[in-house]
Amino acid sequence: AQLEQVVAALSAKPDSAPVVGWPGGSVGRYQNALYAFPNLESPPSASWNWDLKQTLRIPQAGLELQKTDLEQIGLALSHVQQPLRVAFRAGGERIQLAGRKHRHQLKKLLQEREVPPWLREQLPLLFHGEELIAVLGLEPAIIAAGWQLSGPSRQG
């Protein structure tokens, strides 16, 4: 029965991203590619403050972050003036990227990166105050203008 559902999903509209799941796994189609993955739980809707002095553990999401993780992706931490906040997508997030004049919808940037829809909500977001400064879990990470180690220094 699951195989029939997968075959039916393959014939769905080309612009759709169907997912067929069963206990223990799922298969999804996105951009004419098939993906097999373990069932994904919805990420927690809470957010966590992180002062960077200790490892941040979010067991509900299977996430463990250390300050060195942020340095390795090229995030400038020298101007962090308050605890950072980690959260997952709620929808409507916007980010200003280096070299672009306007803030962009995170949804559109993830589509540009061809991140399958079912993975988008699993990506941890890093905020400084209310400003989205990075999207973690991608290679390379999405980092806001002024927050890149190699980029221009942060204003204000």
N, C-alpha and C positions, 0 to 999 in steps of 0.2 A: 504493500500500500504506500509506503514512504517513497519507494522508487517511482511509482506512478505519479505521486505528488511532485517529485523533483522534475520528472519529464514534463509535466504540465507547467511547472514554473518556468522551464526553459522556453516554452512557447508563449510566455506572457509578453505584454507590450515591451518593445525594446527599451523604452525609457523608464521602465519600472525596475525595482530591485527586490524581487521576491525572495522570501526566506521560507524554507520548509524545515520544521524541527520535529524531533522525537526525543524520548528520554536518552540523554547522553550526547546529543549532538545536533547540529543543524547544517544545512547547505543553503547558500545564498548565491544569487547571481547579481553581478554589478559590472557594468562596462564590458559586457560580453565575456566575462570570466566567471568561473565557478569557484566558490570558496567553501571549504568544509571547516567547521570550527566547533568547539565545545559550546554548549548552551551558555549564553551570557545572561547574567542577572542584571537587573536594572541597578545602576550605581546609586549610592546613597544620595539623598536630596539635601543633606546637611552640608555645612562647610566647616573647615578646620583652620584655626589660626596657627601659624608656625613661626616661631622666633628664630629659626635656623640653628639654634644652639644644640638641638637634639634631633634625632631621627624622628620624622613624622610617620606614624604607622596608622593606616586606615584599613584594618583587617576586613571590613565588609566589602572593600573593593580590591583586596589583595595588593595593596599599595604600600610601599615603604620608600620614603624619600629622604635623602641626605643633602646637606649643603653642597657637597662635592658633586652630586648629580647635576645641580644647576650650573655649577662652574664648568663642568664638562660639556654641556650643551652650548656654552658661550653666553650665558646670562650674566650681565654685570650686576653685582650685588653691593658695590661700594656705596650706593646712594639709597639703600633700603633704610627708611626712617621709622618703620613700624613693622609689626609682625606681618608676614605675608599670609594670604588666605588661599587655601586650596578648596576647590569645589568642582562639580561636574556640570555639564551643560544643562541650562534651564531653558535655553532658547533666547534669541535676541541679542546675544553677546556681540560686541563690536571691538575691533582692535585696529590701532594705527600702526602700519608697517613702514619701515624705513624706505625712503624714496617715493612714497605715495602721499598725495596731498590730503586725502580724506580717510576717515576710519572706515573699515570694511566689515560687513557681516561675517562672523566666523563661519556660518553655514556655507557661504559662497567660497571662502578660502578653503574649506575642507573639501568642497566639490571640486575646486581647481586642483587640489592635491590628489583627487580621485580616492578619497578615503571612503570605504563602503559605509552606507548609512548606519548599519547596525554597530559599527565601531565608533562612530562620532560621539555618541553619548558616553563612551567608556574612557575618553581622554580626559585626564586631569587638567584643570585650568588653574593658573596661578595669577592671583590678583595682588596688587599693592594698593591698599585702600579700595576704591571702586574701579580702578583701572586694571583691565585685563593686560597682563604683561607677557604671558607665555602660555602656549599650549604644549603640554608635555606628551610623551608617548609617540611622537612622530620623529622621523629621521629625514631631514633635520627638523628640529623643533620650530614652531612658529614663535618668534620673539618680537615684541613691540618695538617701535622706533625708540631709540635712546636707551634701550636696555640690552643691547648687544655689546659684548666685550670689545669687538673690533669696530663698533659703530661710533658715531659722534657722542660726546658726553651729554648727559641728561641736563635739560634746562629746567630750572625751577625746582 
